[in-house]
Amino acid sequence: MKLRSRLSKAVVLASAFLAIAFFSPAVRAEDYSFKVHNNTKETITKLLVSEDGETYGYFDIGDGIKAGETETLVWNKSTNSQSCHQWFKAVWASGEEGKPVKFDFCEKDLTLEF
């Protein structure tokens, strides 16, 4: 009887943890994230993004993404109604701006490399 009681408590506790994880803002489906890997020898200072390939906004990447580093970025919820296909380009510390590249951000575990 004690074993059954302990198992019941363990199941309830596990269910509670799953419910918390499921409803946690960090793992909700509305939070779309991707990774950016800087495979150059220069710091990326800006990441520009555009749905139409003409009008660009930018991601706040703080002090930048240093050479060899990988950062995880999260889309702003205001972009949830936009297309999965977006144009992206990097700007490096020298001021050089990369050519725009189109990515599918609905792809799971997406990592952009610049």
Secondary structure as a PSIPRED ss2 file (coil, helix, strand):
# PSIPRED VFORMAT (PSIPRED V4.0)

   1 M C   1.000  0.000  0.000
   2 K H   0.000  1.000  0.000
   3 L H   0.000  1.000  0.000
   4 R H   0.000  1.000  0.000
   5 S H   0.000  1.000  0.000
   6 R H   0.000  1.000  0.000
   7 L H   0.000  1.000  0.000
   8 S H   0.000  1.000  0.000
   9 K H   0.000  1.000  0.000
  10 A H   0.000  1.000  0.000
  11 V H   0.000  1.000  0.000
  12 V H   0.000  1.000  0.000
  13 L H   0.000  1.000  0.000
  14 A H   0.000  1.000  0.000
  15 S H   0.000  1.000  0.000
  16 A H   0.000  1.000  0.000
  17 F H   0.000  1.000  0.000
  18 L H   0.000  1.000  0.000
  19 A H   0.000  1.000  0.000
  20 I H   0.000  1.000  0.000
  21 A H   0.000  1.000  0.000
  22 F H   0.000  1.000  0.000
  23 F H   0.000  1.000  0.000
  24 S C   1.000  0.000  0.000
  25 P H   0.000  1.000  0.000
  26 A H   0.000  1.000  0.000
  27 V H   0.000  1.000  0.000
  28 R C   1.000  0.000  0.000
  29 A C   1.000  0.000  0.000
  30 E C   1.000  0.000  0.000
  31 D C   1.000  0.000  0.000
  32 Y C   1.000  0.000  0.000
  33 S E   0.000  0.000  1.000
  34 F E   0.000  0.000  1.000
  35 K E   0.000  0.000  1.000
  36 V E   0.000  0.000  1.000
  37 H E   0.000  0.000  1.000
  38 N C   1.000  0.000  0.000
  39 N C   1.000  0.000  0.000
  40 T C   1.000  0.000  0.000
  41 K C   1.000  0.000  0.000
  42 E C   1.000  0.000  0.000
  43 T C   1.000  0.000  0.000
  44 I E   0.000  0.000  1.000
  45 T E   0.000  0.000  1.000
  46 K E   0.000  0.000  1.000
  47 L E   0.000  0.000  1.000
  48 L E   0.000  0.000  1.000
  49 V E   0.000  0.000  1.000
  50 S E   0.000  0.000  1.000
  51 E C   1.000  0.000  0.000
  52 D C   1.000  0.000  0.000
  53 G C   1.000  0.000  0.000
  54 E C   1.000  0.000  0.000
  55 T C   1.000  0.000  0.000
  56 Y C   1.000  0.000  0.000
  57 G E   0.000  0.000  1.000
  58 Y E   0.000  0.000  1.000
  59 F E   0.000  0.000  1.000
  60 D C   1.000  0.000  0.000
  61 I C   1.000  0.000  0.000
  62 G C   1.000  0.000  0.000
  63 D C   1.000  0.000  0.000
  64 G C   1.000  0.000  0.000
  65 I E   0.000  0.000  1.000
  66 K C   1.000  0.000  0.000
  67 A C   1.000  0.000  0.000
  68 G C   1.000  0.000  0.000
  69 E C   1.000  0.000  0.000
  70 T E   0.000  0.000  1.000
  71 E E   0.000  0.000  1.000
  72 T E   0.000  0.000  1.000
  73 L E   0.000  0.000  1.000
  74 V E   0.000  0.000  1.000
  75 W C   1.000  0.000  0.000
  76 N C   1.000  0.000  0.000
  77 K H   0.000  1.000  0.000
  78 S H   0.000  1.000  0.000
  79 T H   0.000  1.000  0.000
  80 N C   1.000  0.000  0.000
  81 S C   1.000  0.000  0.000
  82 Q C   1.000  0.000  0.000
  83 S C   1.000  0.000  0.000
  84 C C   1.000  0.000  0.000
  85 H E   0.000  0.000  1.000
  86 Q E   0.000  0.000  1.000
  87 W E   0.000  0.000  1.000
  88 F E   0.000  0.000  1.000
  89 K E   0.000  0.000  1.000
  90 A E   0.000  0.000  1.000
  91 V E   0.000  0.000  1.000
  92 W E   0.000  0.000  1.000
  93 A C   1.000  0.000  0.000
  94 S C   1.000  0.000  0.000
  95 G C   1.000  0.000  0.000
  96 E C   1.000  0.000  0.000
  97 E E   0.000  0.000  1.000
  98 G C   1.000  0.000  0.000
  99 K C   1.000  0.000  0.000
 100 P C   1.000  0.000  0.000
 101 V E   0.000  0.000  1.000
 102 K E   0.000  0.000  1.000
 103 F E   0.000  0.000  1.000
 104 D E   0.000  0.000  1.000
 105 F C   1.000  0.000  0.000
 106 C C   1.000  0.000  0.000
 107 E C   1.000  0.000  0.000
 108 K C   1.000  0.000  0.000
 109 D C   1.000  0.000  0.000
 110 L C   1.000  0.000  0.000
 111 T E   0.000  0.000  1.000
 112 L E   0.000  0.000  1.000
 113 E E   0.000  0.000  1.000
 114 F C   1.000  0.000  0.000
